[in-house]
Amino acid sequence: RLGVLAPRAEGIAQAAAAPLTVGQEEQLTPLFRIVGRGSASSSTVAVILMWQGSIAIAEELYYRGVVQSGLEMLLARVLRLPGPTGSFLAGLCAVAAASAIFGLVHTEFASPADATREGSEGEFSAGHWFRVTAAYGAVYGALFALTGHRLAAPIAMHTALNTALCIDALNRPKREVAESSH
């Protein structure tokens, strides 16, 4: 289903107006304390870019450089399929496995409170976060494989996506539930 990866225009507009999830709010709290909300000055963007660049470097080194590469070497040895076909299948399985692990780890953004929020229709569930982030992981993994196991392209794309999401989050409304629960 492409619905997860290619939402309709009204879905994008609704998402941009929706409050952040509890998990997102918690992870972005330090940023909000430093730069405030609704602030997207050039210095704010630079801070976000450095922060998200650091995260992307660490995650891509681990998920693509260690997990995906290690799995690809292991699978090539275990499958023992000769030539380009064996290498392709090992690489494909490694991308799928590394992406699944990447997606699983990123379910931290889901919370029971968000999953049951009225009108959420599951877009804040752990399953949703898994599907979306595993898909991003697959794109990063494919970039890594297609560029000859070089990390520059997946790091750049990961940094750009995370930076855009953080800038978008600066303009999102603050969660009413988060305010009243503390």
C-alpha positions as MATLAB code, in Angstrom:
seq = 'RLGVLAPRAEGIAQAAAAPLTVGQEEQLTPLFRIVGRGSASSSTVAVILMWQGSIAIAEELYYRGVVQSGLEMLLARVLRLPGPTGSFLAGLCAVAAASAIFGLVHTEFASPADATREGSEGEFSAGHWFRVTAAYGAVYGALFALTGHRLAAPIAMHTALNTALCIDALNRPKREVAESSH';
ca = [
       0.000    0.000    0.000;
       1.332    3.376   -0.983;
      -0.960    5.207    1.454;
       1.706    5.173    4.153;
       4.413    6.502    1.854;
       2.406    8.859   -0.343;
      -0.371   10.500    1.705;
      -2.959   12.600   -0.058;
      -2.662   16.396    0.069;
      -5.380   16.783    2.707;
      -3.621   14.160    4.847;
      -0.424   16.191    4.734;
      -2.288   19.357    5.709;
      -3.992   17.571    8.621;
      -0.694   16.083    9.812;
       0.990   19.486    9.728;
      -1.778   20.956   11.904;
      -1.865   18.016   14.344;
      -0.072   18.128   17.672;
       3.091   16.085   18.015;
       2.887   12.622   19.523;
       3.973   12.147   23.138;
       7.183   10.484   21.936;
       7.956   13.305   19.503;
       7.212   15.930   22.143;
       9.580   14.238   24.613;
      12.407   13.945   22.085;
      12.023   17.533   20.899;
      11.684   19.135   24.354;
      15.399   20.120   24.518;
      15.108   21.809   21.112;
      11.971   23.690   22.175;
      13.709   24.854   25.364;
      16.636   26.231   23.368;
      14.883   27.828   20.393;
      11.225   28.009   21.394;
       8.293   27.102   19.185;
       7.430   28.765   15.898;
      11.042   29.848   15.474;
      12.829   28.926   12.259;
      15.643   31.461   12.076;
      18.847   30.604   10.231;
      20.625   29.896   13.521;
      17.805   27.547   14.570;
      18.058   25.705   11.263;
      21.858   25.452   11.687;
      21.468   23.970   15.179;
      18.871   21.481   13.944;
      21.037   20.582   10.946;
      24.069   19.839   13.160;
      21.950   17.878   15.654;
      20.190   15.807   13.021;
      23.401   15.376   11.026;
      25.038   13.849   14.094;
      22.109   11.494   14.583;
      22.109   10.510   10.905;
      25.851    9.802   10.925;
      25.565    7.582   13.999;
      22.466    5.743   12.781;
      23.720    5.214    9.231;
      27.123    4.029   10.437;
      25.341    1.472   12.589;
      22.362    0.359   10.475;
      24.001    0.496    7.045;
      27.716    0.302    7.839;
      27.529   -2.448   10.474;
      24.139   -4.196   10.382;
      23.385   -4.145    6.647;
      26.982   -4.805    5.560;
      27.462   -7.528    8.155;
      24.223   -9.259    7.234;
      25.053   -9.052    3.548;
      28.445  -10.717    4.092;
      26.930  -13.353    6.376;
      24.049  -14.121    4.013;
      26.347  -14.321    0.985;
      28.379  -16.909    2.847;
      25.325  -18.842    4.159;
      23.288  -18.782    0.921;
      26.311  -19.758   -1.182;
      24.619  -18.599   -4.356;
      27.231  -17.905   -7.043;
      27.807  -14.700   -8.914;
      25.706  -11.578   -9.152;
      22.437  -13.361   -8.304;
      23.735  -14.544   -4.941;
      25.201  -11.147   -4.170;
      21.937   -9.415   -5.150;
      19.787  -11.733   -2.997;
      22.110  -11.362   -0.008;
      22.024   -7.585   -0.434;
      18.242   -7.507   -0.758;
      17.761   -9.624    2.367;
      20.263   -7.452    4.259;
      18.416   -4.250    3.268;
      15.100   -5.785    4.367;
      16.472   -6.998    7.719;
      18.352   -3.778    8.530;
      15.256   -1.744    7.587;
      13.044   -3.869    9.834;
      15.431   -3.368   12.758;
      15.571    0.371   12.012;
      11.755    0.513   11.962;
      11.429   -1.497   15.158;
      13.787    0.777   17.067;
      11.886    3.860   15.896;
       8.571    2.663   17.358;
       9.706    4.643   20.417;
       7.768    7.559   18.903;
       4.490    5.733   19.504;
       2.687    5.899   22.812;
      -0.517    4.321   24.118;
      -1.995    7.794   24.688;
      -1.460    8.745   21.049;
      -2.636    5.398   19.657;
      -6.022    5.863   21.330;
      -6.381    9.584   20.628;
      -9.763   10.374   19.098;
      -9.585   10.511   15.322;
      -6.068    9.083   15.218;
      -7.126    6.056   13.154;
      -3.884    4.372   14.093;
      -1.480    6.886   12.546;
       0.276    7.212   15.900;
       0.450    3.496   16.634;
       3.662    1.493   16.927;
       2.641   -0.308   13.725;
       2.404    2.991   11.881;
       5.807    4.176   13.114;
       7.314    0.793   12.228;
       5.959    0.864    8.659;
       6.987    4.449    7.980;
      10.478    4.271    9.483;
      11.183    0.819    8.026;
      10.284    2.279    4.606;
      12.719    5.151    5.184;
      15.298    2.580    6.299;
      14.752    0.669    3.058;
      15.373    3.843    1.045;
      18.548    4.581    3.023;
      19.626    0.938    2.610;
      18.988    1.007   -1.128;
      20.995    4.235   -1.454;
      23.826    2.598    0.476;
      23.763   -0.469   -1.792;
      23.357    1.505   -5.035;
      26.267    3.830   -4.231;
      28.707    0.979   -3.701;
      28.346    0.827    0.089;
      29.159    4.486    0.580;
      27.418    6.264    3.443;
      27.326    9.836    2.071;
      23.973    9.554    0.244;
      22.009    7.860    3.055;
      23.511   10.245    5.636;
      22.584   13.275    3.511;
      19.032   12.049    2.907;
      18.532   11.037    6.553;
      19.839   14.430    7.729;
      17.610   16.310    5.285;
      14.480   14.374    6.240;
      15.046   14.667    9.993;
      15.897   18.377    9.691;
      12.701   19.032    7.714;
      10.643   17.106   10.282;
      12.161   19.112   13.156;
      11.528   22.435   11.420;
       7.947   21.321   10.787;
       7.622   20.355   14.472;
       8.526   23.899   15.563;
       5.250   25.089   14.052;
       3.050   22.304   15.417;
       0.655   23.051   18.253;
       1.732   22.013   21.716;
      -0.006   18.929   23.084;
      -2.738   19.845   25.551;
      -2.408   16.415   27.229;
       1.318   16.959   27.824;
       0.666   20.337   29.461;
      -1.971   19.083   31.872;
      -0.144   15.849   32.792;
       2.907   17.584   34.288;
];
